[in-house]
Amino acid sequence: MIVHGLRLVAAALLALGPTGGLVAAESDRPLVELGLVGGGGWFPDYPAASQNHAQAIVLPYLIYRGDILRSDESGIRGRFLRGERVQLDVSLGGALPADSDNNRAREGMPDLDLMGEIGPNLRFILLRREGVSRLDLDLGLRAAFTTDFSGIDHRGLVFGPELAFKRLDLGLEGSRLRLGIGPVFADGRYMDYFYEVKPRFARPGRPAYDAQAGYLGTRIQGSYRVPVGERLSFLAGGRVEGFWGATNDDSPLFKENVNVSVLGGFSYSFYQSDARSRVAYDPLD
């Protein structure tokens, strides 16, 4: 499977970001960085699935710390709203593909393709200890797309408000802890992708089902990143998701009220430009 695994992998790997510069002044940070980010773990095949599978991915990343447009450890951001208490950036997510032949509930149904999610994220900074910790409320609305590399399909919208706590230098110098909790809501098209059973795929024990928009579940997730030198970082993380009261808990594909994911990852910066960034940087972003 990434958001399901990829939501967690993508979010966690994006959190890896650049490696050694978290405590450096922004004037000491390269304007452009290129590198590799990768990770793997044990993930449920889809939300409320009864089976987990091992998944891994390695991707190139680009860091650009421009005056207006930024692509960095916090994702892709336009610096149009960067106040002391309110920020506007871009929320990212996704899910790795899942082979339906390897999932008992989905056997005989189409595979789940690679999913990507992107959309605006409005952030309210609730509490801050400068250079130490921060508590944020993120309100991210994302459009979801899937691909089998022969085309791209729109899969609806997902809204995932999250209360996120971030802490620097906990246990190890340069480390970054992130903990988050929040519900997930989605429209009917998004829910159909995971829970719909078309009549032609119905069978004994798996009746036809049309999924509805509403509450998908609640997730608690965390990651811990440690830099090793100026170019390399490692990360460990996990997620627990609860689906009690989910709108589509009567789908024949809804199998478990709890999903657990674990992962490990790395990032390596192999190119850093001589040109330096000129904009202010908050390592808790």
C-alpha positions in Angstrom: 0.0 0.0 0.0 1.6 5.1 0.9 -1.2 7.3 2.8 -2.3 4.5 3.6 1.2 3.7 4.0 2.1 6.7 2.0 0.1 9.2 4.1 2.2 8.1 7.0 5.4 7.5 4.9 5.0 10.7 3.0 4.2 12.9 6.0 7.1 11.3 7.9 9.6 11.5 5.1 8.7 15.1 4.3 9.4 15.7 8.0 12.9 14.4 7.4 13.6 17.2 5.1 17.1 18.6 5.0 19.5 17.0 7.4 22.0 19.1 9.3 20.6 22.6 9.3 17.8 22.6 11.8 19.7 24.6 14.3 21.6 26.7 11.8 20.5 30.3 11.0 18.6 30.6 7.7 21.4 32.6 6.2 23.6 29.4 6.6 21.1 27.2 4.7 21.5 26.5 0.9 18.9 28.1 -1.4 18.7 24.7 -3.3 19.2 21.1 -2.1 18.8 17.8 -3.9 18.7 14.5 -2.2 17.0 11.1 -1.7 14.4 10.3 0.8 13.2 6.8 1.5 11.4 4.6 4.0 9.5 1.5 4.6 7.4 -0.3 7.1 4.3 -2.4 8.0 1.0 -0.8 6.8 -2.7 -1.7 6.5 -3.8 -2.2 2.9 -6.4 0.5 3.2 -8.4 2.2 6.1 -10.0 -0.4 8.4 -8.4 -3.3 6.5 -7.7 -6.6 8.3 -4.3 -7.2 6.7 -1.0 -5.4 6.8 1.8 -5.7 4.3 5.4 -4.5 4.1 5.9 -1.5 1.8 9.0 0.6 0.9 9.7 3.6 -1.3 12.7 5.8 -2.3 12.1 9.2 -3.9 14.2 12.1 -5.0 13.5 15.4 -3.2 14.0 19.1 -4.0 14.5 21.8 -1.4 14.0 25.4 -2.6 14.1 28.1 0.0 12.9 31.1 -2.1 11.4 34.4 -1.0 7.9 33.5 -2.1 7.8 29.8 -3.2 9.4 27.2 -0.9 9.7 23.5 -1.1 11.3 22.2 2.1 10.9 20.0 5.1 7.4 21.3 5.7 6.2 20.6 2.2 5.4 23.0 -0.6 4.5 26.5 0.5 3.7 29.9 -0.9 4.8 32.5 1.6 1.6 34.5 1.1 0.4 34.2 4.7 3.2 33.6 7.3 2.0 35.5 10.4 3.1 34.9 13.9 -0.1 32.9 14.6 -1.6 32.1 11.2 0.1 30.4 8.2 -1.1 29.1 4.9 0.8 26.4 3.1 0.2 23.1 1.1 -0.9 19.8 2.7 0.4 16.6 1.1 -0.6 13.0 1.5 -0.9 9.7 -0.4 -1.1 5.9 -0.3 1.0 3.2 -1.8 -0.7 0.7 -4.1 -2.3 -2.5 -2.8 -2.6 -5.8 -4.7 -6.2 -7.0 -4.2 -5.1 -10.6 -4.8 -3.2 -10.3 -1.6 -6.1 -9.1 0.5 -8.9 -11.5 1.4 -11.6 -8.9 1.6 -10.8 -7.4 -1.9 -10.0 -10.6 -3.8 -11.2 -10.4 -7.4 -11.6 -6.6 -7.2 -9.4 -4.0 -8.9 -6.1 -3.2 -7.2 -5.7 0.1 -5.3 -3.4 2.3 -7.3 -0.7 4.7 -6.1 -2.5 7.7 -4.5 -1.4 11.3 -4.1 -3.2 14.1 -2.2 -2.6 17.8 -2.4 -4.4 20.9 -1.2 -4.3 24.0 1.0 -3.5 23.9 4.7 -4.5 26.6 7.1 -2.4 26.5 10.3 -3.1 28.2 13.6 -0.2 28.4 16.1 -1.8 27.9 19.5 1.3 27.7 21.8 5.0 28.4 21.2 8.2 28.1 23.2 10.7 29.8 20.9 13.2 27.3 19.6 11.9 24.6 21.8 8.3 23.4 21.1 5.1 24.4 19.4 1.4 23.4 19.3 -0.4 23.8 16.0 -3.9 23.3 14.7 -3.7 22.3 11.0 -6.8 22.4 8.8 -5.8 20.6 5.6 -8.2 20.1 2.7 -6.7 17.8 -0.1 -7.8 16.6 -3.5 -6.9 12.9 -4.0 -5.6 11.4 -7.3 -4.6 7.9 -8.2 -2.5 6.5 -11.1 -1.5 3.2 -12.6 1.0 5.2 -14.7 -1.2 5.0 -17.8 -3.5 7.7 -16.6 -4.6 9.9 -13.6 -8.0 9.6 -11.9 -9.5 12.1 -9.4 -10.7 10.3 -6.3 -12.4 13.1 -4.3 -11.7 15.3 -1.3 -10.4 14.6 2.2 -10.4 17.0 5.1 -8.0 16.1 8.0 -7.8 18.6 10.8 -4.9 17.8 13.2 -3.6 19.0 16.5 0.2 18.7 16.2 2.9 19.1 18.9 6.5 19.5 17.8 9.6 19.4 20.1 13.3 20.0 19.2 16.4 18.5 20.9 14.5 15.9 22.9 17.0 13.3 24.0 19.5 14.1 21.2 20.8 17.4 19.9 19.2 18.3 16.6 16.4 15.8 17.0 12.8 16.6 16.1 9.7 15.0 17.7 6.3 15.4 16.1 3.0 14.0 17.6 -0.4 14.5 16.0 -4.0 13.6 16.5 -7.1 14.3 14.5 -10.2 13.1 12.7 -10.5 12.5 9.0 -13.5 13.3 6.8 -14.0 12.6 3.1 -16.6 13.0 0.3 -18.4 10.1 -1.3 -16.0 9.7 -4.2 -13.1 9.3 -1.8 -15.0 6.8 0.3 -16.1 4.8 -2.7 -12.5 4.2 -3.6 -11.9 2.3 -0.4 -15.3 0.9 0.5 -17.6 0.6 -2.6 -18.4 -2.8 -3.9 -19.8 -2.6 -7.4 -22.5 -5.2 -8.3 -20.2 -7.1 -10.6 -17.7 -7.7 -7.8 -20.4 -8.8 -5.3 -20.2 -12.4 -4.0 -21.4 -14.4 -1.0 -20.2 -12.5 2.1 -19.4 -9.4 0.0 -22.7 -7.8 -1.1 -22.8 -4.7 -3.3 -22.2 -1.5 -1.4 -22.3 2.2 -2.2 -20.1 4.2 0.2 -21.3 7.6 1.7 -19.5 10.8 2.5 -18.7 11.5 6.1 -16.4 10.5 9.0 -13.6 8.1 8.0 -11.8 7.7 11.4 -9.3 9.2 13.8 -5.5 8.9 13.7 -2.8 9.3 16.3 0.7 9.5 14.7 4.2 10.4 15.7 7.7 10.6 14.3 11.2 11.2 15.7 14.0 12.4 13.5 17.7 12.4 14.3 20.4 14.1 12.0 23.7 12.3 11.5 26.2 14.9 10.2 25.3 17.6 7.7 23.7 15.5 5.0 22.1 12.4 6.6 19.0 12.0 8.8 17.1 8.9 10.1 13.5 8.7 11.3 11.2 6.3 13.1 7.5 6.7 13.3 4.1 5.0 13.7 0.4 5.5 13.5 -2.7 4.2 15.3 -6.0 4.7 13.6 -9.4 4.1 15.1 -12.6 3.7 13.0 -15.4 3.4 15.7 -18.4 5.2 14.4 -17.1 5.5 10.9 -19.7 6.4 8.3 -19.0 3.3 6.2 -18.5 0.7 9.0 -21.2 -1.4 7.4 -19.2 -1.9 4.2 -18.2 -5.5 3.6 -14.7 -4.1 3.0 -14.6 -2.6 6.5 -12.9 -5.2 8.7 -11.2 -3.7 11.7 -11.8 -0.9 14.1 -8.1 -0.4 14.7 -5.1 -0.2 12.3 -1.5 0.1 13.3 1.4 1.2 11.1 5.2 1.4 11.9 8.0 2.8 9.7 11.6 3.8 9.4 13.2 6.2 7.0 16.2 8.3 5.9 17.1 11.3 3.9 20.4 12.1 2.3 21.3 15.5 0.7 23.8 14.9 -2.1 23.8 18.5 -3.5 23.7 21.9 -1.7 24.0 25.1 -3.6 26.5 27.8 -2.8 23.8 30.4 -3.0 22.1 30.9 0.4 18.5 31.5 1.4 17.6 35.0 2.6 14.3 34.4 4.3 13.6 33.7 8.0 13.4 30.1 9.1 11.6 28.4 12.0 12.8 24.9 12.7 9.4 24.1 14.2 7.6 24.7 10.9 
